[in-house]
Amino acid sequence: MELLRKLGTAILCFVIYLTLVWAVTGRLIAKDDLEDSRSAHIAETAFLRSEIATILRWNLTASMYTIRQPKIIQQPVVVYRYPIHPEDYIELSSPYGERNPYEIGGWGDAFHDGLDLWGISRWLTWQARIVAVADGKVIEHWNPVDVLHPALGGYVRVQHKDGSVSSYGHLSSTYVWYKQEVKAGDVLGRQGATGQTAESHLHFELEIDGVKVNPLRYIKM
């Protein structure tokens, strides 16, 4: 009986020992796993921080580089001549930009998006020759003999090789046709007073990238 009691006590102690060993070993393993996981997390965080810092540094460098670059303005590659033949030209009568409505007598808009140019005008005998300012193709043609543009009367538009467009209004006659190729200096027609105007002159416009600009900055006599 005593032997059985001692044996039972030994077995109980052994079970308790195994339990303690299992518990301690499990905690150690869990601790090692936690340490490994924590180390991996720290390493991954450090890597991500490094990548983010690199990306931010690249973006900052690119932004600084972009800011330091001079703004490039696209300039036309065509050299434009005056739209009135030099032998017939007299003077500029109305510049590009804002103008006093009292000065225009109710004709046109307060903002003048072109130039009004005077050339020689002898009505029935001679009108100044209107010429193409550069090589191009006629993309719009209103012949004053057949049909007039509502505002500009006899009217011709020419698209040039750089994409710019020149326009010629109030013509008394035209010598070109739609889609005709023209060279710089070719006579497009004659100065006149057709459309909404009270006197003989040329209304000239120049469009670059679809925007009407001040032609005086680009044309040369």
C-alpha positions in Angstrom: 0.0 0.0 0.0 2.8 2.3 0.9 4.5 1.4 -2.4 1.4 2.3 -4.3 1.1 5.7 -2.6 4.8 6.5 -3.3 4.3 5.4 -6.9 1.2 7.7 -7.3 3.1 10.6 -5.8 6.0 10.0 -8.2 3.7 9.9 -11.2 1.9 13.1 -10.1 5.2 14.8 -9.6 6.3 13.6 -13.1 3.1 14.9 -14.6 3.6 18.3 -12.9 7.2 18.4 -14.1 6.1 17.7 -17.7 3.4 20.4 -17.5 6.0 22.9 -16.2 8.5 22.0 -18.9 5.8 22.3 -21.6 4.6 25.6 -20.3 8.1 27.0 -20.1 9.1 25.7 -23.5 6.0 27.0 -25.1 6.6 30.5 -23.6 10.2 30.4 -24.9 9.0 29.4 -28.3 6.3 32.0 -28.4 8.8 34.6 -27.2 11.2 33.6 -29.9 8.5 33.8 -32.5 7.5 37.2 -31.2 11.0 38.4 -31.4 11.4 37.1 -34.9 8.1 38.8 -35.9 9.1 42.0 -34.2 12.5 42.0 -36.0 10.8 41.3 -39.3 8.4 44.1 -38.7 11.2 46.5 -37.8 13.2 45.5 -40.9 10.1 46.0 -43.2 9.3 49.3 -41.7 12.8 50.5 -42.1 12.7 49.4 -45.8 9.5 51.2 -46.4 10.7 54.4 -44.8 13.8 54.2 -47.0 11.7 53.8 -50.2 9.4 56.6 -49.2 12.3 58.9 -48.5 13.9 58.0 -51.9 10.6 58.7 -53.7 10.1 62.0 -51.9 13.7 63.0 -52.6 13.2 62.2 -56.3 10.0 64.2 -56.4 11.6 67.1 -54.7 14.5 67.1 -57.0 12.2 66.8 -60.1 10.1 69.7 -58.8 13.2 71.9 -58.1 14.4 71.0 -61.6 11.1 71.9 -63.2 10.9 75.2 -61.3 14.4 76.2 -62.4 13.7 75.6 -66.1 12.9 78.7 -68.2 9.4 78.7 -69.6 9.6 77.9 -73.3 7.1 79.9 -75.4 6.4 78.4 -78.8 7.3 80.9 -81.4 6.1 80.8 -85.0 8.7 79.5 -87.5 7.3 81.7 -90.3 8.5 85.2 -91.0 5.5 87.2 -91.9 5.5 90.2 -94.3 3.1 93.1 -94.3 -0.3 92.2 -95.7 -0.4 95.3 -98.0 2.1 95.5 -100.8 4.9 97.9 -99.8 4.3 100.1 -102.8 0.7 100.6 -101.8 0.9 100.8 -98.0 0.2 104.2 -96.2 -0.2 103.7 -92.5 -1.8 101.9 -89.5 -5.3 103.3 -88.8 -6.4 101.2 -85.8 -4.1 99.0 -83.7 -4.9 95.7 -81.9 -6.5 95.9 -78.5 -9.0 98.0 -76.6 -10.4 101.1 -78.4 -12.8 103.9 -77.6 -16.3 103.1 -79.0 -16.7 106.7 -79.9 -13.7 106.5 -82.2 -15.3 103.6 -84.2 -18.7 105.2 -84.6 -20.6 102.1 -83.4 -18.8 99.8 -85.9 -17.3 96.6 -84.6 -16.4 95.6 -81.0 -14.6 97.7 -78.3 -11.8 95.1 -78.4 -10.1 95.1 -81.8 -8.6 91.7 -82.4 -6.7 92.7 -85.5 -5.2 95.6 -87.3 -6.8 98.2 -89.6 -4.3 99.2 -92.3 -4.6 101.9 -94.9 -3.3 101.5 -98.4 -3.7 103.6 -101.5 -7.3 104.0 -102.5 -8.4 105.7 -105.7 -11.8 103.9 -105.7 -12.7 103.2 -109.3 -9.1 103.3 -110.7 -6.9 101.7 -108.0 -7.1 99.9 -104.7 -4.1 98.7 -102.6 -2.9 95.2 -103.3 -3.5 92.8 -100.4 -0.8 90.1 -100.3 -0.3 86.8 -98.4 2.0 87.3 -95.4 3.5 83.8 -95.8 3.2 80.6 -97.8 0.0 78.7 -97.2 -3.4 77.5 -98.3 -6.7 79.3 -98.6 -9.0 77.8 -96.1 -11.9 80.3 -96.3 -13.0 82.6 -99.2 -15.8 85.0 -99.4 -15.9 86.5 -102.9 -17.4 90.1 -102.7 -19.0 89.6 -106.1 -21.0 86.5 -105.1 -21.5 86.5 -101.3 -20.1 88.7 -98.5 -19.0 87.8 -95.1 -21.5 89.3 -92.6 -19.0 91.6 -91.0 -15.9 91.6 -93.1 -17.4 91.5 -96.6 -14.8 90.2 -99.1 -12.8 87.9 -96.9 -9.9 85.5 -97.2 -8.2 83.2 -94.6 -4.9 81.5 -95.2 -3.4 78.7 -93.1 0.4 78.7 -93.0 2.9 75.8 -92.7 3.4 76.4 -88.9 -0.4 76.1 -88.3 -0.9 79.9 -87.9 -3.8 81.5 -89.8 -3.9 85.0 -91.3 -7.2 86.8 -92.2 -7.9 89.6 -94.7 -11.2 91.5 -94.6 -13.2 94.3 -96.3 -11.7 93.3 -99.7 -13.3 94.9 -102.8 -12.2 91.9 -105.0 -10.4 88.6 -104.5 -8.0 86.8 -106.9 -7.8 83.4 -105.2 -10.1 80.4 -104.6 -10.8 77.9 -101.8 -7.9 75.5 -101.1 -5.6 77.3 -103.4 -1.9 77.2 -102.5 -0.3 80.7 -102.2 3.2 82.0 -101.8 4.3 84.9 -99.6 3.7 88.1 -101.5 1.0 86.7 -103.8 -1.8 89.1 -104.4 -5.0 87.8 -102.7 -7.2 90.7 -103.6 -7.7 94.4 -103.4 -8.4 96.7 -100.4 -12.1 97.8 -100.1 -15.0 98.9 -98.0 -17.2 95.8 -98.1 -18.9 94.5 -94.9 -19.3 96.6 -91.8 -17.1 99.6 -92.5 -17.4 103.1 -93.6 -14.1 103.6 -95.3 -11.7 101.6 -97.5 -9.0 99.8 -95.5 -7.8 96.3 -94.7 -8.7 94.5 -91.5 -6.0 92.0 -90.8 -5.9 89.3 -88.2 -3.2 86.7 -87.2 -4.0 83.6 -85.2 -1.3 81.5 -83.5 -2.3 78.2 -81.7 -5.9 79.2 -82.2 -5.5 82.6 -80.4 -5.8 86.0 -82.1 -2.5 87.8 -81.4 -1.2 91.3 -82.0 0.1 91.1 -85.6 2.5 93.9 -85.1 4.7 91.6 -83.0 5.2 89.3 -86.0 4.9 91.1 -89.3 7.7 93.0 -90.9 7.7 95.3 -93.8 
